[in-house]
Amino acid sequence: MRALTVVPMKKNSLEVKDMPAPDEGLGDLLVQGLAVGVCGTDHELAEGLYGWAPEGSDRLIIGHEGLGKVIDAPDGSGFSAGDLVVSIVRMPDPVPCGACAHGEWDMCRNGKYTEHGIKELHGFAAEQWRVQSKHTVKLDPSLQSVGMLLEPTTVVAKAWEQVDRVGGRGWFDPKSVLITGAGPIGQLGAMIGAQRGMDVHVLDRMTDGPKPQLVADLGATYHSDPVDEVLKKVRPEVIIEGTGAVPVIKAALQDSQPYTITVLTGISNPGTETPLDLGALNRDLVLDNGAVVGSVNANRRHYEAGAKALAAADRGWLERLVTRRVPLEKFAEAFKPAQNDVKVVLTIGD
């Protein structure tokens, strides 16, 4: 079968190769690959920055934002041929740690988890894949053209869950949210904020292209002014940070309001130094009952919440998030950034 692969830790090794059919031992569901989203993680894998191939293979099939259609499913699995599905990316570690043993593999403590398309498990940029039915989520058939957006939606579904759980320390009835970054994560986070009936604000550097209009069509407000000015103007009670940009993170932490909950979802490059008055930051967080929490990956309940959010969203709006669709064999085009990109998708099957 044809699949997009890399040699982990080797730059410029990205290549569509003929790979063996997926082994039955990998899962009870055989799935036809339809499409896979391309994200920053895939670019980093292509750059050779990290990645781990499955045991016995020198290449890793990438792609974790997968979408497929069931070819074969056993009786009693809850799935049938033709079902539209997305597989959960992270699998629990085999030890398992306490978190994985309690079904919280997204919060794995010992780092021995595996991840499709990233760490020791082949991904979904392939004509076929096998997955476990208990780690697979069924989508509404009407989402076939946009179902690959589920995985990034799970990231913000978990972020919003963190907001609710941390906010539950005391009375909490937030009205405004600032989301930094208007890429797929930011747009989908804003979508969920709008579905919650909040006053949604999105900050991004871009002043043209599709991003401002996508935000406006959610009924949200788009900003491109400096982050400190936006924070003073909006006074958000919730901040979901999706850029990983150190100056944005610094401002979000320093200029927040009392009881603000800040969820960090963006990944920063190490080695970036910036002056920070830690004493003042600590004082403000303590005296204001502020909270800062990191959030990554997702559990089954986040996939289910994300699927509901996508099903409730405007299909036309979701379609416009996908700004380019590139056939698998022309993958190189998908890895070349274009000015108006929001989400780039590799198409694999009909």
C-alpha positions, 0 to 999 in steps of 0.5 A: 500500500502507498503511504507517506513515510519518514526515516525518524530523525533524518531531514529530507527523508519524507517520501511516499513508499510502498509499505506492507499492509497493516498487521492484524495484530494492530487492531480489529478494525481495517480502515480505508484512509481518506484524508489526513491533516498536515500540522506543525508536528508533521513539518517537524517530523519532516525536518528530522527533529524527532519521531520514532519508528515502530519496532522492526521498521526503519520508516514511520508512516506519518499523519495523526489527523486521520480520517477513514472509512471502515472496510471490515469490523468484527461483530460486536465491535460497534462498527460496520463497513462504511462507517466514517471513523477517526482513531485516537492518536495516543495509546496507553503505555504497556506498564501501565502508569497510574494514569493510563491504568485509569483510562487517562492515557493523555496524562501518561506519567512515565512517557511510555505511551505510543502515538500514531504517526509520531511515536512507535506506531504508524500513522494515517497517511496511508491507503489502509490502517488498522486500529483498535475499535475501543480507541476509535470514534465514529463520525456523522457521515455528513462530516466526510469532507471535514472529519480530519479536523476532529483531532485538532478539535480534540486539543481545544475540547480538552483545553475547554475542559481544563477551563471548566475543571480549574474554574470549578475551584469556586464560583465561575461564570466567564463571559469573555475569552481571548484565543491567541493564534488564528490557525486551525487550533485557534479557529476551532477553539473559537468555534467552541467558545462561540458554541458556549455563547461566550464573547470570543476574541481572537488575536493573530498577526495576519490582517488579510487572507481568510483568517479574519473573516472566518473569525467574524463569521463565528460572531467573534472579534478579530484583533491584530494589535499588540497583545498587551493592548488587546488584553487591556481592551478585552479583559478576558476571563479565559485565555487559550494560548495557541501560538507558542510565541514567548512574547505572547505567553509573557503578556498573557501571564503578566497582564491577566485579570483576577481569577483568569484561567490561562491554558497553554496549548502552543509549543515554544522553541527552547532557548528563547529567553526573555526578561520576566519579573517572576516575583511580580508574576507570582504575586499577581497569580497568588493574590488574584487566584489566577491559574496557568495550565498546560494541555496537550493530546486528548482522551476518548471523551475529548474526541467524543466532545470534538465530534459533537462540536463539529456536528453542531458547526456550520459545514460551510465554515468548516469547509473554508478552514481547509484551504488546500487539498493535495493528493498524497502523491503530491505531498511535497506541495502540502509541505510548502507553506502558502500565504493564505493557508489555514489547514492543508489536507492530504487526500488519500482515497475517495 
